[in-house]
Amino acid sequence: MSSTISVIICTRNRFDDFTKTLPSIAAQTRLPDEFVVVDSSDILQIEEYLDSIKLPFPPRYIHTQSGLTLQRNHGIRESKGDLIFFFDDDVDLDVNYLAKTEEVFVNDVRHEIGAVGGRIVEPKNSQPPTLRLRLERVVFGLIRAVFGLVGNKNGKFNWSGMPTHPHINMQSGFIECLSGCCMAFRREVFEKATFDESLARYGLMEDADISKQTLDAGYKIYYEASAMLVHNESPMNRLNYQQWAEMSVVNYDYLFRKNWSRDKLRWVAYYWAMLGLIVSNFHNMDALTGTFIGMKKVFGK
């Protein structure tokens, strides 16, 4: 039985990135049945752009207030597909991304899989990492592992409640944590789950929260390694080091209390992870400042 696919992109003030992403969606071997753009940009360029080009699928443009989780929820309400794909506005999809992901849902005869994530790969023209960068990756990767922080591992939640994402060579299989730049869901999941609009603005860790909600609703999450894309991580409209560090503390505290706090043993891992956020930011004064501002907000209540 065939399904209909809605692709949703939520964007804000990234016109150039959006126009670079769109061709890889238009080039899919399995085209979406619907393309929904939820835009909160200050300058309205995208609607005119969509009207000026010819696409192999019908686009829909919606302008909303800013806030990633708010925009995602709006896109869900306005879309009609059986399968809902979310992509960031700065990605480049392999031509078979939609087809490979849809295949996972189609082959799920027991209807257990509620969401599917894809494999994020490096750009083909990216420069090899320097020795210093490789050393930093090893050191900070070790710190993240020791303190149970966000990192690349097996796609499961750490005992601290922090998510991990599949490492680059991981094979297809069941995971627990989706990556926000490439998430696909059965529509029915959103009868029981919703993006938490308490995670304002950038919505950091909103992907971990919707993953936990999907699992709590009784569904499984699958990682399909053959569904590949490049995440170009636009520098536009991103948080600075201090803002990122502050939001990391505040959002983590909020989501831990919401999703994991009933297990008393996890509180030990929570405080250990909080210490890890301090240790991991010692190398950057702005990030360390943001961490302490976040700690003051969390523990100064």
C-alpha positions, 0 to 999 in steps of 0.5 A: 500500500503506497503512502503519501509524503509531506516534506516540511522545512522550517526556516528563518532568515536563511534564504540563500541556504534554502535555495541551495537545499531545494534542488536536492529535494526536487531531484529525489527519485521518489518525489514528495506529494507535498512540500510545505515551507514554514517561514518565520523570516524577517524579510519575506523572500521565499514566498516570491521565490517559490512562485517564480520557479517550477517544481515537480511537486506542489509547494505550500508557503506558510509564514508564522511567528519564530520558534522552531518547535512552534513552526514544526507543529504548524507544519504538521497541522497544515500538511496532509501526508501519511509520512512527514519528513522534516529537513533543516534548510541547510541540507543536501539530500542524496537522490534516494533519501526519500525512497530509502526512508519510505521503504523502511516504513513500507517494509514495517509490516507490524507497524512498529516503527514510528520514526526514521532517521538518516545518515549524516555524511561529510561534504565531498569537497570538505578538507581533511581535519587538521591534527589539532582538530583530530586531537580536539575531537578525541579529547572532547569526545572522551569528555562527552562520553565520560560525563554522559553528554551529547555525542556520536555513539550508538544513537541511544540515550545516555543514562543522564538522559542526554542523547547520542547520535549514530557514528558515521560507520554505524549500520542500519538498525534500531536507535532511540535518538533522531537528529533534528536535521533529518526526521521522518514520522508516521503521521499517527505519531503526532496523535500522541506526541507534539513538539514542545513549544516551551523550547523557545527560539532555536529549540535546542534538544527538541529532537531528543524530546520528540524522540523520547515522546515517540518511544513513550507512545509505543513506537520504535525508531529506525536508523537507515544508513543508506538514506544519506544527506549532508548537513552544511550547518549554515552560520546564519541565524545560529546562537553564539557560544554563550547563548548555546552553552546557556541554552544547553544547560537550561533546556537539558535541565527542563527535559531531564525533569520532564522525561527522566526525573521519576527515576531517582538513580538518574539524578546522579547521572544528571548532576554528573552531566551538569559538571561535564557541561562545565568541564567541556567548556573550560577551553572557551570563556564565552561558553563557560560564561554561558554555562554558569549563567544557565546554572544560575537560572537552573539552580537559583530558582 
